[in-house]
Amino acid sequence: MTYLHGTVRGPTGIEADVRFLIDSGAGYSLLPESVWKAIGLVAPLLGVVTLETLGLVFDPFGRRLRPMRALLA
């Protein structure tokens, strides 16, 4: 197991030191709820990894989610 010490910063500039476990198989980076609150994160975020997993894509012009087109090779 390998760990990395890092600093995370919220939108207001508040920082917190975190000890991350490095997992090259993980698709997401996670923070404990106490760190989220300490650095001022409050808005839920739906990121691209989750969207791709669900087969969705964001249409920035229509400002909505759409099913991802299947590509056949």
C-alpha positions in Angstrom: 0.0 0.0 0.0 1.2 3.4 -0.9 0.1 6.7 0.5 0.6 10.3 -0.6 0.2 13.4 1.6 -1.5 16.2 -0.3 -3.4 19.4 0.2 -7.0 20.0 -1.1 -8.5 23.4 -1.5 -12.1 24.4 -1.7 -13.8 27.1 -3.7 -13.3 29.7 -0.9 -9.5 29.0 -0.7 -9.7 27.0 2.6 -7.2 24.1 2.6 -7.0 20.8 4.3 -4.1 18.3 4.5 -5.1 14.8 3.5 -3.4 11.4 3.5 -4.4 9.7 0.2 -4.2 5.9 -0.4 -3.1 5.5 -4.0 -5.3 3.0 -5.9 -4.5 2.8 -9.6 -7.7 0.8 -10.2 -10.0 3.4 -8.7 -12.1 5.5 -11.0 -12.7 8.3 -8.4 -10.9 10.3 -5.8 -12.7 10.5 -2.5 -12.5 12.7 0.5 -14.0 12.1 3.9 -17.1 14.2 4.6 -15.4 16.1 7.4 -12.8 17.3 4.9 -15.5 18.3 2.4 -17.2 20.4 5.0 -13.9 21.9 6.3 -12.9 23.2 2.9 -16.4 24.5 2.1 -17.6 22.0 -0.5 -21.4 21.9 -0.5 -22.7 21.3 -4.1 -23.1 17.8 -5.4 -21.2 17.1 -8.6 -22.0 14.6 -11.3 -18.7 14.0 -13.1 -17.8 12.4 -16.5 -16.8 9.0 -15.0 -20.2 8.6 -13.5 -21.9 9.9 -16.7 -19.9 7.5 -18.9 -20.6 4.6 -16.6 -24.4 5.3 -16.9 -24.1 5.7 -20.7 -24.9 9.4 -20.6 -23.4 12.5 -22.2 -24.0 16.2 -21.3 -25.4 18.3 -24.2 -24.0 21.8 -23.4 -26.2 23.5 -26.0 -29.4 21.9 -24.8 -28.2 21.9 -21.2 -29.4 18.3 -20.6 -28.2 14.7 -20.4 -28.6 12.5 -23.4 -28.0 8.8 -24.0 -24.4 8.2 -25.3 -24.2 7.0 -28.9 -22.9 3.5 -29.2 -19.8 3.3 -31.4 -19.3 0.0 -33.4 -15.8 -0.8 -34.5 
